[in-house]
């Protein structure tokens, strides 16, 4: 933001103040003045929310960082979709749509009209919780390229709960999307986007704390990391004391033992997700998600990696879920590796990974075409739980890799 020449080169000159823009067709100083003049014309009825929205409008360098207070009556066709770990999700139509730029010639805001949105209501947020405010703040602090952004806040008049207004991802979650036929090569593209979203979160000095297949959403064939409700500053003592929330198969063993949630724990979760997405097998779905499973995870139990998985991909998955947090790659390293593999596939570069993937994809397609693949529809155990919940296990052993995993890790 301090490099005026760079801003001028990338964003051009504002047509009103003649200064370099701060984002694509966005000028923070000019737009802040417009927003401030309008503060007197709206209120959420809550001082903290008003201040948060006003702060976003005064400091937004681009439209994805600008929140609005949106009266609930502005939405149409509000429809219940599902329940998450801590609240309910609805879909709705927003005829007015969200602000994306200022029209200098006609002196008005331009909006994407007739926008379909998701309304995320947190339980008991009528008594405004710190969790609600923290989630909204997370959307402001993180670079929104591969993460979901927030349009604004509203209030459900029936429950008095405050509600986040988010983009509606019509293709559903990664879990839903993976039930369709997706080529292994395409999956690498999506994994790269997810890793880059995770990198954006870590670059903002935060950890996600709840990465799993249900928290990655698809829209227009693009993967977005969502549900930033657990996003907190790394090494936050207040958060650490509350206990562990998450989906057991994705939670790193050191976190299960009560250690603080770190960026490396996010990488462990990504490793579980990566294997599930590529193998199309849900981790530990035939056993209870209880204390015994937590013990076995600490002892080195990991989901099965398909035998035909390319060696380079298998090695990366195993690095991500190594019992020793220091052995796991960073989100930056993950993004670099997956970008390299994506480029090999996209540009038909005959590298080692590209060759392995072409063979794997061909074999997979032939098996599906000939209906020779073995059904993986194993009945899910009634105590296999894939929504976030409080995990409070005692007397867990020191995390370790299994003997088989240790041998493989030593050779990486």
C-alpha positions in Angstrom: 0.0 0.0 0.0 2.9 2.4 0.5 4.3 1.8 -3.0 2.4 4.4 -4.9 4.1 3.6 -8.3 3.2 -0.1 -7.9 -0.4 0.8 -7.0 -0.6 3.1 -10.0 0.7 0.4 -12.3 -1.7 -2.3 -11.0 -4.9 -0.4 -10.1 -4.6 2.8 -12.1 -5.6 6.3 -11.0 -8.8 7.2 -9.1 -11.0 9.4 -11.3 -11.9 11.7 -8.4 -8.8 12.2 -6.3 -6.2 11.4 -9.0 -4.3 9.1 -6.6 -3.4 5.5 -7.2 -6.2 3.1 -6.5 -6.0 0.7 -3.5 -7.7 -2.2 -5.3 -9.3 -3.1 -8.6 -11.7 -0.1 -9.4 -11.6 0.8 -5.7 -10.2 3.9 -3.9 -10.1 3.6 -0.2 -9.9 7.3 0.8 -12.8 8.3 -1.6 -15.0 5.4 -0.7 -14.4 5.8 3.0 -15.7 9.4 2.9 -18.9 8.2 1.1 -19.5 5.4 3.6 -18.9 7.8 6.6 -21.5 10.2 5.3 -24.0 7.4 5.3 -23.3 6.1 8.9 -26.2 8.2 10.3 -28.7 6.4 7.9 -28.4 2.9 9.4 -27.7 0.9 12.6 -27.7 -2.8 13.5 -29.0 -1.9 17.0 -25.7 -3.2 18.5 -22.8 -0.9 19.2 -20.1 -3.6 18.6 -21.5 -4.6 15.2 -21.9 -1.0 14.1 -18.3 -0.3 15.0 -17.1 -3.4 13.2 -19.0 -2.6 10.0 -17.9 1.1 10.1 -14.3 0.0 10.6 -14.5 -2.2 7.5 -16.0 0.5 5.4 -13.4 3.1 6.4 -10.5 0.7 5.8 -11.6 -1.4 2.9 -9.0 -1.5 0.1 -11.3 -3.6 -2.1 -15.0 -4.6 -2.1 -14.4 -8.0 -0.4 -13.2 -6.2 2.7 -16.3 -4.0 2.9 -19.2 -5.1 5.2 -22.7 -3.8 5.1 -25.6 -3.9 7.5 -28.4 -5.6 5.5 -32.0 -5.5 6.8 -33.4 -9.0 6.9 -36.4 -7.9 4.9 -34.1 -7.3 1.9 -33.8 -11.1 1.4 -36.3 -13.2 -0.4 -37.0 -17.0 -0.5 -35.1 -17.8 2.7 -34.7 -21.6 2.7 -33.1 -23.8 5.4 -30.2 -25.9 4.0 -28.4 -27.6 6.9 -27.0 -27.5 10.4 -23.3 -27.1 11.1 -21.5 -27.7 14.3 -22.5 -24.4 15.9 -25.4 -22.9 13.9 -27.7 -23.1 10.9 -27.2 -22.3 7.2 -29.9 -20.9 4.9 -30.0 -19.8 1.3 -31.7 -16.7 0.1 -32.0 -14.3 -2.8 -30.7 -10.7 -2.4 -32.2 -8.6 -5.2 -30.2 -5.5 -4.3 -26.9 -7.4 -4.3 -23.5 -6.4 -2.9 -21.4 -3.3 -3.6 -18.5 -3.8 -5.9 -17.5 -0.3 -7.0 -18.4 3.4 -7.2 -19.9 4.8 -10.4 -18.2 8.2 -10.7 -20.3 9.3 -13.7 -23.6 8.6 -12.1 -22.5 9.1 -8.5 -23.8 5.9 -7.1 -22.7 2.5 -5.9 -22.8 -0.3 -8.5 -24.0 -3.7 -7.2 -24.2 -7.3 -8.4 -27.9 -7.5 -8.3 -30.0 -10.6 -7.8 -27.2 -12.3 -5.8 -27.9 -15.7 -4.2 -26.4 -15.8 -0.7 -25.9 -18.1 2.2 -27.1 -16.9 5.6 -25.0 -18.4 8.5 -26.7 -18.0 11.9 -24.7 -18.9 15.0 -26.6 -20.4 17.9 -27.5 -17.9 20.7 -25.9 -15.0 18.9 -28.8 -12.8 20.0 -26.7 -12.4 23.1 -23.8 -11.3 20.9 -20.9 -13.7 21.4 -17.2 -13.1 20.9 -17.2 -16.1 18.6 -19.6 -14.3 16.2 -17.5 -11.2 16.1 -14.2 -13.1 15.8 -15.6 -15.0 12.7 -16.6 -11.8 11.0 -13.3 -10.2 11.8 -11.5 -13.2 10.3 -13.1 -12.5 7.0 -11.6 -9.0 7.1 -8.1 -10.0 8.0 -7.6 -12.8 5.4 -6.8 -12.3 1.8 -9.9 -13.5 0.0 -8.8 -15.3 -3.1 -9.2 -18.9 -2.1 -11.3 -18.2 1.0 -14.9 -17.2 1.3 -15.5 -13.5 2.0 -18.4 -11.9 3.9 -20.8 -9.4 2.4 -22.2 -8.2 5.7 -24.4 -8.9 8.7 -28.1 -9.1 9.2 -30.5 -10.2 12.0 -33.2 -12.9 11.9 -36.3 -11.2 13.4 -37.7 -14.6 14.3 -34.8 -15.7 16.5 -33.0 -12.4 17.1 -29.8 -14.2 16.1 -27.2 -12.2 14.2 -26.5 -13.7 10.8 -23.5 -13.5 8.4 -24.2 -13.0 4.8 -21.9 -15.1 2.6 -21.6 -16.1 -1.0 -23.8 -19.1 -1.9 -21.7 -22.0 -3.3 -24.1 -23.9 -5.5 -21.8 -26.9 -6.0 -21.7 -27.7 -2.3 -18.9 -28.9 -0.2 -15.8 -30.9 -1.2 -17.5 -33.9 0.3 -20.5 -33.5 -2.1 -18.3 -32.6 -5.0 -16.1 -35.6 -4.6 -19.1 -37.9 -5.1 -19.1 -36.9 -8.7 -16.5 -38.1 -11.2 -13.6 -35.8 -10.9 -10.3 -36.6 -12.6 -7.2 -37.0 -10.5 -5.6 -34.3 -12.5 -8.5 -31.9 -11.7 -8.2 -32.8 -8.0 -4.6 -31.5 -8.0 -5.9 -28.1 -9.2 -8.4 -28.0 -6.4 -5.9 -29.1 -3.8 -3.6 -26.3 -4.9 -6.5 -23.8 -4.4 -7.2 -25.2 -0.9 -3.5 -25.1 0.0 -3.3 -21.5 -1.2 -6.4 -20.6 0.9 -4.7 -22.1 3.9 -1.6 -20.1 3.1 -3.7 -16.9 3.1 -5.0 -17.8 6.5 -1.5 -18.5 7.9 -0.1 -15.4 6.3 -2.7 -13.4 8.2 -1.2 -14.8 11.4 -4.1 -17.2 12.1 -4.8 -20.8 12.2 -8.0 -22.3 10.8 -8.5 -25.1 13.4 -11.2 -27.0 11.6 -10.1 -28.1 8.1 -12.2 -31.0 6.8 -14.1 -31.9 3.6 -17.3 -30.1 4.8 -15.4 -26.8 5.2 -14.2 -26.5 1.6 -16.9 -25.2 -0.7 -17.2 -25.2 -4.5 -18.4 -22.4 -6.8 -17.9 -22.2 -10.5 -15.3 -25.0 -10.4 -13.2 -23.2 -7.8 -12.5 -24.5 -4.3 -12.8 -22.1 -1.3 -11.8 -22.6 2.3 -14.8 -21.6 4.4 -16.1 -21.6 8.0 -13.6 -19.3 9.5 -15.4 -19.4 12.8 -12.6 -21.3 14.5 -10.0 -19.0 12.9 -8.0 -17.5 15.8 -4.6 -15.8 16.2 -1.8 -18.4 16.5 -0.7 -19.0 20.1 -3.8 -17.4 21.5 -3.9 -18.4 25.2 -7.5 -17.5 25.8 -8.6 -19.8 22.9 -6.4 -22.6 24.0 -8.1 -22.8 27.4 -11.5 -23.5 25.9 -10.7 -27.0 24.8 -10.5 -28.7 21.4 -13.2 -28.4 18.9 -13.1 -30.3 15.6 -13.8 -33.5 13.6 -11.8 -36.2 15.2 -10.3 -37.9 12.1 -8.8 -34.5 11.0 -7.4 -33.3 14.4 -3.7 -33.6 14.9 -2.5 -36.0 17.7 -0.7 -33.3 19.6 -3.9 -31.2 19.7 -5.9 -34.2 20.9 -3.4 -34.3 23.8 -4.2 -30.7 24.7 -1.4 -28.9 23.1 -2.1 -25.6 21.4 -3.5 -25.6 17.9 -0.7 -24.5 15.5 -0.3 -24.0 11.7 1.3 -27.4 11.7 -2.0 -28.9 13.0 -3.8 -27.3 10.0 -1.3 -29.1 7.8 -2.1 -32.4 9.4 -5.8 -31.8 8.7 -5.0 -30.9 5.1 -3.1 -34.3 4.8 -6.1 -36.2 5.9 -8.3 -34.2 3.5 -5.9 -34.7 0.7 -5.9 -38.5 1.1 -9.7 -38.6 1.4 -10.2 -36.5 -1.7 -7.8 -38.5 -3.8 -8.7 -42.0 -2.5 -12.5 -41.3 -2.3 -12.6 -43.1 1.0 -13.9 -41.4 4.2 -11.4 -41.8 7.1 -12.4 -44.2 9.9 -16.0 -44.3 8.8 -16.5 -47.9 10.0 -15.5 -47.4 13.6 -16.7 -45.2 16.5 -15.0 -41.8 16.8 -14.3 -42.2 20.5 -11.5 -42.3 23.0 -10.1 -45.5 21.5 -9.7 -44.0 18.1 -8.0 -40.9 19.6 -5.5 -43.3 21.3 -4.8 -45.2 18.1 -4.3 -41.9 16.2 -1.7 -40.9 18.8 -0.1 -44.3 18.4 0.3 -43.8 14.6 -2.9 -45.0 13.1 -3.7 -43.2 9.8 -6.2 -43.7 7.0 -5.2 -46.1 4.3 -3.5 -44.7 1.2 -4.7 -46.3 -2.0 -2.0 -48.8 -3.4 -2.0 -47.1 -6.8 -1.4 -43.6 -5.4 1.6 -42.0 -7.2 4.7 -42.1 -5.0 5.2 -38.3 -5.0 1.7 -37.8 -3.8 1.9 -40.6 -1.2 5.1 -39.0 0.2 3.5 -35.6 0.5 0.4 -37.0 2.3 2.6 -38.8 4.8 4.7 -35.7 5.4 1.6 -33.8 6.2 0.3 -36.2 8.8 3.7 -37.0 10.4 3.3 -37.3 14.2 6.1 -34.8 14.7 4.7 -31.4 13.9 8.1 -30.0 12.9 8.4 -32.6 10.1 5.3 -31.4 8.4 5.6 -28.9 5.4 4.4 -25.4 5.8 1.4 -24.1 3.9 3.9 -22.1 1.7 5.8 -25.3 0.8 2.6 -27.2 0.2 1.4 -24.4 -2.2 4.7 -24.4 -4.0 4.7 -28.2 -4.5 1.1 -28.3 -5.6 1.6 -25.3 -7.9 4.5 -27.1 -9.6 2.3 -30.2 -10.1 -0.6 -28.2 -11.3 1.6 -26.4 -13.9 3.0 -29.8 -15.1 -0.6 -31.0 -15.7 -1.9 -27.7 -17.2 1.1 -27.2 -19.5 1.6 -30.8 -20.4 5.1 -30.7 -19.0 6.4 -34.3 -19.1 7.8 -34.3 -15.5 7.9 -37.1 -13.1 4.6 -36.2 -11.3 2.8 -35.6 -14.6 3.7 -39.0 -15.9 2.6 -40.7 -12.7 -0.7 -38.8 -12.8 -1.5 -39.6 -16.4 -1.1 -43.3 -15.7 -3.2 -43.2 -12.5 -5.9 -41.2 -14.2 -6.0 -43.5 -17.2 -6.3 -46.6 -14.9 -9.0 -44.9 -12.9 -11.1 -44.0 -15.9 -10.8 -47.5 -17.4 -11.9 -49.1 -14.1 -14.9 -46.8 -13.9 -15.8 -47.3 -17.6 -15.7 -51.1 -17.2 -17.5 -51.1 -13.9 -14.7 -53.2 -12.5 -13.9 -51.0 -9.5 -14.7 -52.4 -6.1 -17.5 -50.5 -4.4 -16.3 -48.3 -1.6 -19.7 -47.7 -0.1 -18.9 -49.1 3.3 -21.7 -48.5 5.8 -20.9 -45.6 8.1 -20.8 -46.5 11.8 -23.5 -44.7 13.8 -20.8 -43.2 16.1 -18.6 -41.9 13.3 -19.2 -38.1 13.6 -18.1 -35.7 10.9 -19.3 -32.4 12.4 -17.3 -30.2 14.7 -17.8 -30.9 18.4 -15.9 -30.6 21.7 -13.2 -33.3 22.0 -12.1 -33.9 25.5 -10.0 -37.1 25.7 -7.7 -37.8 28.7 -4.6 -39.9 29.2 -3.6 -40.1 25.5 -0.2 -41.5 24.7 2.7 -39.4 23.2 2.2 -39.0 19.4 4.3 -41.4 17.3 4.4 -42.7 13.8 3.6 -46.4 13.2 6.6 -48.5 12.4 5.6 -48.7 8.8 5.2 -44.9 8.6 8.5 -44.4 10.4 10.3 -46.4 7.8 8.8 -44.5 5.0 9.3 -41.1 6.6 13.0 -41.8 7.1 13.4 -42.5 3.4 11.8 -39.2 2.3 
